[in-house]
Amino acid sequence: MKINRLSLQNFRNYRKRRLEFEAKTTIICGDNSTGKSNILEAIFLLATGKSFRAEKDEQMILYGQEFGRVSGIIHLGGENIHTSEVSELAIFLSKPKRFFINGVAKRMMDFVGNLNCVLFRPEDIDLVLGSPSGRRAYLDSVLEPVDREYRRCNLSYQKGLRQRNKLLERIRDGQAKRNQLLFWDQILIKNGDIISQKREEFLKWLKLEYDPSRISPLRLNQYNREEVLAATTLVGPHRDDFRFIVQRPGKAAKDLSIYGSRGE
């Protein structure tokens, strides 16, 4: 799989630009604030459907414009780029954001995963030193593009979580009854188990220590009073974490976030 062409329209600082990637390795260089990171962001957008730095889609649109467009020509296999299978991926940045494969509109769920990429940047040190939410976001960014079941379960889980939290707020305010939680409990448990399993398998492969927040009827019942008071679901994969543990021969294991040097 290889991206051969990247086309940008009203994207960040690019009004209209087409880039060709012919060689096996491409090095992008230039002065500060000329748009190097914007090119990486566009490729990442085609791979994941999301930006790695914009909180809102409109932040990626050239200032003063109403829409933006990012598209790429992807060669799906084969050494010869002239004979291998080709696919065009395109995203229209508007309200709502729209996804296309070979000119056919797709859901984001079906769009993501058609281009695989790995992003590494200086900010990734926050995986060690930053918050658990950042580490969970990293897990999602890695697993969603390559595992359709994980992507589907995570989407269902997040939707169910939002609805359950709204219901908890209504219960706290006396506008709903506790037995109405049963439906959303089942949604979260079913999808949460699959999310936890896949995260555990992935982190075991990376030799990282998984710190899961398991979700079950017993655990939900254990925190039922606290959840209503906080109007927030207190257990489940949305509270997972993982740690970077290093153990050298003859020495005790240490948590890099606490005892690691900058170089480590």
C-alpha positions as CSV (number, residue, x, y, z in Angstrom):
1,M,0.0,0.0,0.0
2,K,1.4,3.4,-1.1
3,I,0.1,6.9,-1.5
4,N,1.2,8.1,-4.9
5,R,-0.5,11.5,-5.1
6,L,-1.9,13.9,-2.6
7,S,-4.2,16.8,-3.6
8,L,-5.2,19.7,-1.3
9,Q,-7.8,22.4,-1.8
10,N,-8.4,25.1,0.8
11,F,-6.6,22.9,3.4
12,R,-4.6,24.8,6.1
13,N,-2.3,27.1,4.2
14,Y,-2.7,25.4,0.8
15,R,-5.3,27.0,-1.5
16,K,-4.6,24.4,-4.2
17,R,-1.7,22.0,-4.3
18,R,-0.9,18.6,-5.8
19,L,2.0,16.5,-4.5
20,E,3.5,13.4,-6.2
21,F,5.3,10.7,-4.3
22,E,7.2,8.5,-6.7
23,A,10.2,7.3,-4.7
24,K,10.1,4.7,-2.0
25,T,11.2,7.4,0.6
26,T,10.1,11.0,0.5
27,I,11.8,13.7,2.6
28,I,9.8,16.9,3.1
29,C,12.0,19.9,4.1
30,G,11.4,23.6,4.3
31,D,11.4,26.7,6.5
32,N,9.2,27.0,9.5
33,S,5.5,27.7,8.9
34,T,5.6,26.6,5.2
35,G,3.2,23.7,5.6
36,K,5.3,20.6,6.2
37,S,3.2,19.4,9.1
38,N,0.0,20.2,7.1
39,I,1.1,17.6,4.5
40,L,1.5,14.9,7.3
41,E,-1.9,16.0,8.7
42,A,-3.6,15.5,5.3
43,I,-2.2,12.0,4.9
44,F,-3.2,11.1,8.5
45,L,-6.7,12.5,7.8
46,L,-7.1,10.1,4.8
47,A,-6.0,7.2,6.9
48,T,-8.0,7.8,10.0
49,G,-10.7,10.3,9.1
50,K,-9.4,12.6,11.9
51,S,-6.8,15.2,12.4
52,F,-4.0,14.6,15.0
53,R,-4.1,18.2,16.1
54,A,-7.3,20.0,15.1
55,E,-10.1,19.9,17.7
56,K,-12.7,21.0,15.1
57,D,-12.8,20.2,11.4
58,E,-13.2,23.8,10.4
59,Q,-9.7,24.5,11.8
60,M,-8.3,22.6,8.9
61,I,-10.0,24.8,6.3
62,L,-8.1,27.7,4.8
63,Y,-9.1,30.9,6.5
64,G,-12.0,32.7,4.8
65,Q,-13.1,29.6,2.8
66,E,-16.3,27.6,3.4
67,F,-14.9,24.2,2.6
68,G,-11.8,22.2,2.1
69,R,-10.9,19.0,0.2
70,V,-8.2,16.4,0.7
71,S,-7.8,13.5,-1.7
72,G,-5.2,10.9,-2.4
73,I,-4.4,8.2,-5.0
74,I,-3.6,5.0,-3.2
75,H,-1.8,2.0,-4.8
76,L,-3.1,-1.1,-2.9
77,G,-0.4,-3.6,-3.9
78,G,2.3,-4.7,-6.3
79,E,5.7,-3.4,-7.1
80,N,4.7,-1.7,-10.3
81,I,2.6,1.4,-9.5
82,H,1.4,1.5,-13.1
83,T,-0.3,-2.0,-12.9
84,S,-1.3,-2.3,-9.3
85,E,-4.8,-1.7,-8.1
86,V,-5.6,2.0,-7.5
87,S,-8.1,3.6,-5.2
88,E,-8.9,7.3,-4.7
89,L,-9.8,8.5,-1.2
90,A,-11.3,11.9,-0.7
91,I,-12.6,13.9,2.2
92,F,-14.7,17.1,1.9
93,L,-14.3,19.3,5.0
94,S,-17.7,20.9,5.4
95,K,-20.7,20.5,7.6
96,P,-21.0,17.6,7.8
97,K,-17.7,16.1,6.8
98,R,-18.1,13.7,3.9
99,F,-16.1,10.7,2.8
100,F,-15.6,9.2,-0.7
101,I,-13.9,6.2,-2.2
102,N,-13.6,6.3,-6.0
103,G,-16.2,8.9,-6.0
104,V,-18.8,6.9,-4.0
105,A,-20.0,8.4,-0.7
106,K,-19.1,6.2,2.3
107,R,-19.7,6.2,6.0
108,M,-16.6,7.1,8.1
109,M,-16.7,3.5,9.5
110,D,-16.3,2.1,5.9
111,F,-13.8,4.8,4.9
112,V,-11.2,4.4,7.7
113,G,-8.7,1.6,7.1
114,N,-8.3,1.9,3.4
115,L,-5.0,3.6,4.0
116,N,-2.6,2.6,6.8
117,C,-0.1,5.0,8.2
118,V,2.1,5.4,11.3
119,L,2.6,8.8,12.7
120,F,5.5,9.6,15.0
121,R,6.1,13.2,16.3
122,P,7.8,14.8,19.2
123,E,4.5,15.2,21.1
124,D,4.3,11.4,21.4
125,I,6.4,11.7,24.6
126,D,3.1,12.6,26.1
127,L,2.1,8.9,25.9
128,V,4.5,8.4,28.8
129,L,4.1,11.7,30.7
130,G,0.6,12.7,29.7
131,S,-2.9,11.9,30.9
132,P,-4.7,8.5,30.5
133,S,-7.1,10.1,28.1
134,G,-4.2,10.7,25.7
135,R,-3.1,7.1,25.9
136,R,-6.6,5.8,25.3
137,A,-6.8,8.1,22.2
138,Y,-3.5,6.6,21.0
139,L,-5.0,3.1,21.3
140,D,-8.0,4.1,19.3
141,S,-5.9,5.8,16.6
142,V,-3.9,2.6,16.2
143,L,-6.6,-0.1,16.4
144,E,-9.5,1.6,14.6
145,P,-7.9,1.8,11.2
146,V,-6.9,-1.8,11.1
147,D,-9.6,-3.6,13.1
148,R,-13.2,-3.1,11.8
149,E,-14.8,-4.8,14.8
150,Y,-12.9,-2.7,17.2
151,R,-14.0,0.4,15.3
152,R,-17.6,-0.6,15.3
153,C,-17.6,-1.6,19.0
154,N,-15.9,1.6,20.1
155,L,-18.4,3.7,18.1
156,S,-21.3,1.9,19.7
157,Y,-19.7,2.1,23.1
158,Q,-19.1,5.9,22.9
159,K,-22.7,6.5,21.8
160,G,-24.0,4.3,24.5
161,L,-21.8,6.0,27.1
162,R,-23.1,9.5,26.2
163,Q,-26.7,8.3,26.4
164,R,-26.1,6.6,29.8
165,N,-24.5,9.6,31.3
166,K,-27.5,11.8,30.2
167,L,-29.8,9.3,31.8
168,L,-27.8,9.3,35.0
169,E,-28.2,13.1,35.1
170,R,-32.0,12.7,34.7
171,I,-32.1,10.1,37.5
172,R,-30.1,12.4,39.8
173,D,-32.6,15.2,39.0
174,G,-35.6,12.9,39.7
175,Q,-36.7,12.8,36.0
176,A,-36.0,9.1,35.3
177,K,-35.9,5.8,37.1
178,R,-32.8,3.6,37.7
179,N,-34.3,0.6,35.9
180,Q,-34.0,2.6,32.6
181,L,-30.2,2.0,32.8
182,L,-30.5,-1.7,32.0
183,F,-30.6,-1.2,28.2
184,W,-27.5,1.0,28.1
185,D,-25.7,-1.2,30.6
186,Q,-26.1,-4.1,28.2
187,I,-24.8,-2.0,25.3
188,L,-21.7,-0.9,27.3
189,I,-20.9,-4.4,28.7
190,K,-21.2,-6.1,25.3
191,N,-19.0,-3.7,23.4
192,G,-16.7,-2.9,26.4
193,D,-15.7,-6.5,26.7
194,I,-14.6,-6.6,23.1
195,I,-12.7,-3.3,23.4
196,S,-10.9,-4.5,26.5
197,Q,-10.0,-7.8,24.9
198,K,-8.5,-6.2,21.8
199,R,-6.6,-3.6,23.8
200,E,-5.2,-6.2,26.1
201,E,-4.0,-8.3,23.1
202,F,-2.4,-5.3,21.5
203,L,-0.6,-4.1,24.6
204,K,0.6,-7.6,25.4
205,W,2.2,-7.7,21.9
206,L,3.9,-4.3,22.7
207,K,5.0,-5.6,26.1
208,L,3.2,-2.7,27.8
209,E,1.3,-3.1,31.1
210,Y,-2.5,-2.8,30.7
211,D,-4.5,-1.2,33.5
212,P,-8.1,-2.0,32.5
213,S,-11.3,-0.7,34.0
214,R,-13.4,-3.8,33.6
215,I,-17.2,-3.3,33.1
216,S,-19.7,-5.8,34.3
217,P,-23.1,-5.8,36.1
218,L,-21.4,-6.3,39.4
219,R,-19.0,-3.4,39.0
220,L,-21.8,-1.1,37.7
221,N,-23.9,-2.0,40.7
222,Q,-20.9,-1.4,43.0
223,Y,-20.7,2.2,42.0
224,N,-24.4,2.9,41.3
225,R,-24.8,5.5,44.0
226,E,-21.7,7.4,43.1
227,E,-22.5,7.3,39.4
228,V,-25.9,9.0,40.0
229,L,-24.4,11.7,42.2
230,A,-21.7,12.4,39.5
231,A,-24.0,11.8,36.6
232,T,-21.0,9.9,35.0
233,T,-20.3,6.3,34.3
234,L,-17.4,5.4,36.5
235,V,-16.2,2.0,35.1
236,G,-15.5,0.8,31.6
237,P,-12.9,1.1,28.8
238,H,-13.3,4.9,28.8
239,R,-11.3,4.8,32.0
240,D,-8.5,2.4,30.8
241,D,-4.9,3.2,31.1
242,F,-1.5,1.5,30.3
243,R,2.0,2.0,31.6
244,F,5.5,1.8,30.3
245,I,7.4,-0.5,32.6
246,V,11.1,-1.2,32.1
247,Q,13.1,-3.9,33.9
248,R,16.8,-4.3,33.3
249,P,18.7,-7.5,34.3
250,G,19.4,-7.6,38.1
251,K,17.2,-4.4,38.7
252,A,13.7,-3.8,39.9
253,A,11.0,-2.9,37.4
254,K,10.3,0.8,37.1
255,D,7.5,3.0,35.7
256,L,9.0,5.3,33.1
257,S,6.5,8.0,33.8
258,I,7.8,8.3,37.4
259,Y,11.5,7.1,37.2
260,G,12.4,7.3,33.5
261,S,15.0,9.7,32.1
262,R,14.2,11.9,29.1
263,G,16.3,9.7,26.9
264,E,14.6,6.5,28.0
